[in-house]
């Protein structure tokens, strides 16, 4: 069993679908909308993408006092918005997009370095990757070994979550090549996943689970260095015509059917 992958629900509805969490994740919560109208009057930006509370100036200082400073997992969201979901053990099955990216040959790299040097190298990758994910309005799920995971939900990105995930993956390829000089492989997929809190108390975590997550992880593993593999589902959701791109039919571990992907190579990465 691949220990990197979260468990997949045996059937739809295994995870409790919380209406409050769903409204947050989809951006339809009426209280949140009312709060946004109030917080927009306070100075000044940048602001929480969910409740619009300010992060800077006098307004930002006041919000930090009441616990609405930036959430560490995504500084574009305030801590209170997501702590509230954790408190209520909130989560919902929603359509979202996921991005997995990892460093190729990290075992060989680590073999030729002192542990502290390797730690600094990976920290540089994670800092750069986190900045890219946050800029493209993702939730940074976690770091797993040499891999970073991003979740793109409609409540943050609107209906452009697939496009934002693909753009983030392409930008990651560019930065890894031009700035970090690191070989990475990545995958993007769009599908139904449980997004929300898992666990209880101090061990509670905010993550995504389900077949869509597993598919994305397998894509990142199948990608060669310098490649972003994007499923047909993500391409269709983003409205991208991929006829000019290389196409592959992949036999992914645990999947009974071939998965169709388009290949974005380093040469297709977004220019600086």
Buried (B, 14 or more C-beta within 10 A) or exposed (E): EEEBBBEBBEEEEBBEBBEBBBBBBBBEBEEBEEBBEEBEEBEEEEBBBBBBBBBEEEBBEBBBEEEBBBBEBBBBBBBBBBBBBBEBBBBBBBBBBBBBBBBBEBEEBBEEEEEEEBEEBBEEBBEBBBBBBBEBBBBBBBBBEBBBBBBBBBBBBEEBBBBBBBBBBBBBBBBBBEEBEBBBBBBBBBBBBBBBBBEEEEEBEBBBBBBBBBBBBBBBBBBEBBBBBBBBBBBEBBEBEBEEBEEBEBEBEEEEEEBBBBBBBBEBBBEE
